[in-house]
Amino acid sequence: MVKQLTIDGSSINDIASFYEQINRVFMTGESWKLGHSLDAFDDLLYGGYGALQGVQSVELLWYNMEHSRKALGYQTTRIYYLDKLKTGSPYNRKLFEEKLADLEAGTGETYFDSIMAIIADHPTIKVINQ
């Protein structure tokens, strides 16, 4: 059985609102929320809780995907990387310097690209651009 889930891409205007949508769609019935982490998003897609508990496959209907792509594009990603590079940040400085350089050179992934790559690593989840 295929479960259909719907993302309202017009509600995604930054990274925080992306996770608001993810929590609204995937965390139904849970008493906790997913934090702002691509690793946590990846873990979520393996299933076992929330909307994916006991589900074999998912059609993720993503409405207004182009709006999400733009909202999580170059500018948002650049700000995200710069935040990771702030003094005292616990993140891998070299990694985020490389990611920022690639982004600024036009060869790096945007936050949206990273999300789509994570989803692509989960063959039981099919994204349908609506």
N, C-alpha and C positions, 0 to 999 in steps of 0.2 A: 504494500500500500504506500502511495506517495502522499506526503503531507505538504500542503501549500501554506507558505508563510509570506507575508507582505511587508515590504519596507517602503515607507513614504519618503522617497528621496528629496522631496521638496522641503522636508523638515530638517534636513541635514545641512547645516551652515558652517560647521566647524567640527573639530574632533569630539568635543563634549557632546554635541547634539547627535553625532554618529552613534556614540555609546548609549545615549538616551533611546534611540531607535532600536539598537540591538537589545537593550534590556527590555524594552516594551515588547518586542517580537519574540525573543528567545527565552526570557527568564520568567515567563508566566508560571505562576504557582510556586515560585521560589521566594524565600524570605530574605534573600541577599541579592545584590546587584553585581554585575561584572564591572571591574575597574577599567580605567583607560589604559589598556595594554594590548598590543597586537598579539603577544604571546597568550594572554588570557582569551582573546578572541579565537585564536587557533585552537586552544584547548576546548573551548565551548563547542566548536564544530564537531568534535569527536562524539558528542552526545552524552547521554546518561542522566541528564537532568533538564529541567525546564521544558520548553516546547519540543526538544529533541529526544526526550526520554522515551525509549521503546520504539523509536521511529527508524524505519529502514532507509528511506530516501526522502529528499526534500526538493520541492520546486520553490525557489526563492523568487517571488515576483517583486522586482525592484522598480517601482514607479518613479519617474523623474530622475532616472539614473544620471543623465547628463548634468543636472543641477548638483548632484552629489559629487560627480567627477570634478566639476569646477570648484566646488566648496572645499574639497579635500585635495586640491591641486598644488601647484607650485608655491604660492604664497603661504598657505597653511603649513605645508611640509617644511618650508624654509624656517618659519617661526618655530615649528616643532623641533627641528634640528638645533637651531640656535639656543633653544631652551635647554636641550640636553648638554650643550657646551658651556653653560654658565659656570662660573667659578664655584667650586664646591659640589658640583653635580656628581652623583655617584656612578654615572654612566660611563661607558667606554669611550673616552674622548677621541682616540684615534679613529674608531669606527664611525663616529658621528661627523668627524672632520671629513672623512672620505665620502660619506653619504652626502654631505652638504656640497662638497666640491663636485661630485658627480651630478647632483641636482642642478647646480649653477652652470655646469657645462652642457646641460641638456641631455645627459645620458643616464641620470639617476631616476629612481622610482619616486613617484609622489605617494602620499599617504593612501590615496585611493588605489593606486597601482598595487601597493602592498596588501591592501584588503583583498583585492581581486586575486592576487597570487595565493594568498592564504586559502581563500575559498576554492580555488582551482586544485589545491592539494587535497581536497576532500571530494572524491568522486561521487559520493552519495548525495552531494548538494549541487543542484543545477540552478544557475542564475538565469532568470528570464527578464530581459530588459523590456519594461512596459511603457 
